[in-house]
Amino acid sequence: MTTHLPLLLALCLAVTGVRAQELPVDSNAALTVSAAFSVPLNHVQVLEKAREAWHATFAQEPGASLAKGDRDDPTFEGQAYVRFRSEQLVGREESMGIITYRVKVQARNGTCRISVTDFRHVGNRDAYRGPIDVGLLTRNQAPPRKVRGMGRRNGQELWVDLKNVAVTRAEELVAAFGANLRQLAGP
């Protein structure tokens, strides 16, 4: 029995180690939606088509703007926002507002990479009780800090709601950008 004890202990530790790796990892990293699209063009052509795809997709969003940059730089950045209205009734007026985001596009030979990141929630400044601003949305499962004016459960529901709205809209826009880019690039 004593000869099997070290083996049993090692097996228990191994199983515990495997289970610990399966747990979801919270991260303070910013929430990001990204994609890469293959297009049969050189980087100058990819950049030109990516700018056209930007104007057909992200530029149509509220508050959209493109950062001033060098026309020959294979990277450009822009920003926009999506309007937000919470699904839950608690804090709806105070949290109703916008989620701003930044878009970065990189053109390379045969490839265009796009990432949408830096999602930030700004609440309703005109609300009677003041705004509920959540700030930067991260990959955390729960808000990194207590949501002012809300209990833990309601703050968690607002956090999930914000992330769903942000990711859903970003994925729609990235997919439309990619489809537009491929269409512009031709067969």
Phi, psi and omega in degrees: 000320181291335178285336179272345182298313179297323178294317178296318178296316178297319179295318178297317178295321179295316179295319177297319179296320179293318180295323180294327179288336181282343181292144178294140182262122173283146181217140176274008177292146181296144175298131184220139172241125182219160179202161175230137182238133176272129177222134186280062181221162174282171188296328178292317178292320178299317179298316179298314180291325178295321177295320177296318179295323176302312183294334180274345184237279186297326181294344179276352182280156178300138176070014183291136174208151180252132180292143177294135180200175179288131181296336181269351178292129182285006180232138171220156183231151177212179178209161178195188176212163175238139178286146183231134171221122185295148174286329182273154182281327182293120177073016184298312182296318184288327183269347180296129182180230182226159171239109178277156177208159177246147180237133176237129181240130178239125178257131177225170177301116176078359184216145172230123178254139179225139175223137177246122186210185178059046177290125180228129180265133175235126183277188185279109181292339183266004181293145182304316182269006181091166184282153167252105178257124178270330178086214184295129176271128181244180179279001177303150176284337180229158178301140181293341177219164180298136177280118183301131176084007181224149173287171183301313182295314179294322176297321177295317179295320177297317179302312180296317179299314178300313181295321179297315180297314182296311183292318180300312181293319179297317179296321177299314182292320179296318178297318178294321177299313180297317179296318179295317179299314180294322178295318179293328181286342179083184184290000000 
